[in-house]
Amino acid sequence: MKRLESVVGKVADAREAVDRRTRAWCAAVRSRLADTRGQGTTEYAILVGVLVVIAIIAITLFRPKLQELWDAIASGINSL
């Protein structure tokens, strides 16, 4: 009977240790999820990426007109 009580006590101690570690891990995860540092930087990076994509699309679509404009500017400078 004494041995059974000893085993039960050890199991209870192990369970409490696992519970403490689990609670600590959950608290760490919650604090990581609540952390908003760097959020503004990420938003600016996404915004810059979208603007770059829009610029590439605009240059691709208006390339002939831009080439004409560039040629006109170059010929104007060369005629000086």
SEPAKOL-757594 format. One record per residue (C-alpha): residue in three letters; x, z, y. Coordinates in nm, 3 decimals, decimal comma. Example, Ala and Ser with C-alpha at 12.3 -4.5 7.8 and 13.67 -1.06 7.14 Angstrom:
2
   residuo        c1        c3        c2
       ALA     1,230     0,780    -0,450
       SER     1,367     0,714    -0,106
***
This chain:
80
   residuo        c1        c3        c2
       MET     0,000     0,000     0,000
       LYS     0,286     0,082     0,231
       ARG     0,438    -0,260     0,174
       LEU     0,107    -0,430     0,257
       GLU     0,087    -0,237     0,584
       SER     0,442    -0,343     0,665
       VAL     0,362    -0,709     0,602
       VAL     0,042    -0,688     0,806
       GLY     0,238    -0,529     1,092
       LYS     0,499    -0,804     1,083
       VAL     0,230    -1,074     1,083
       ALA     0,060    -0,909     1,380
       ASP     0,391    -0,890     1,567
       ALA     0,463    -1,257     1,495
       ARG     0,114    -1,353     1,610
       GLU     0,160    -1,165     1,937
       ALA     0,495    -1,337     1,994
       VAL     0,338    -1,679     1,935
       ASP     0,052    -1,589     2,169
       ARG     0,299    -1,489     2,444
       ARG     0,497    -1,810     2,404
       THR     0,181    -2,021     2,400
       ARG     0,051    -1,854     2,717
       ALA     0,387    -1,905     2,889
       TRP     0,394    -2,271     2,786
       CYS     0,036    -2,327     2,909
       ALA     0,121    -2,163     3,242
       ALA     0,426    -2,388     3,280
       VAL     0,217    -2,699     3,205
       ARG    -0,050    -2,591     3,454
       SER     0,208    -2,535     3,727
       ARG     0,363    -2,878     3,657
       LEU     0,024    -3,047     3,682
       ALA    -0,056    -2,865     4,006
       ASP     0,278    -2,959     4,164
       THR     0,220    -3,226     4,430
       ARG     0,575    -3,260     4,559
       GLY     0,685    -3,623     4,572
       GLN     0,329    -3,748     4,576
       GLY     0,370    -3,900     4,925
       THR     0,687    -4,081     4,822
       THR     0,511    -4,233     4,522
       GLU     0,222    -4,350     4,739
       TYR     0,462    -4,515     4,985
       ALA     0,646    -4,686     4,699
       ILE     0,319    -4,827     4,566
       LEU     0,224    -4,943     4,916
       VAL     0,559    -5,118     4,966
       GLY     0,523    -5,283     4,625
       VAL     0,178    -5,416     4,713
       LEU     0,304    -5,547     5,047
       VAL     0,594    -5,726     4,876
       VAL     0,356    -5,891     4,630
       ILE     0,130    -6,003     4,917
       ALA     0,432    -6,143     5,105
       ILE     0,548    -6,336     4,799
       ILE     0,202    -6,483     4,746
       ALA     0,175    -6,579     5,115
       ILE     0,517    -6,746     5,116
       THR     0,432    -6,935     4,797
       LEU     0,097    -7,055     4,930
       PHE     0,220    -7,150     5,277
       ARG     0,561    -7,283     5,176
       PRO     0,508    -7,643     5,299
       LYS     0,388    -7,524     5,641
       LEU     0,673    -7,274     5,665
       GLN     0,921    -7,548     5,575
       GLU     0,781    -7,772     5,851
       LEU     0,804    -7,486     6,100
       TRP     1,161    -7,405     5,994
       ASP     1,263    -7,771     6,022
       ALA     1,108    -7,793     6,371
       ILE     1,297    -7,482     6,481
       ALA     1,622    -7,615     6,334
       SER     1,583    -7,956     6,502
       GLY     1,500    -7,785     6,832
       ILE     1,815    -7,576     6,811
       ASN     2,025    -7,878     6,710
       SER     1,897    -8,079     7,007
       LEU     2,029    -7,819     7,253
***
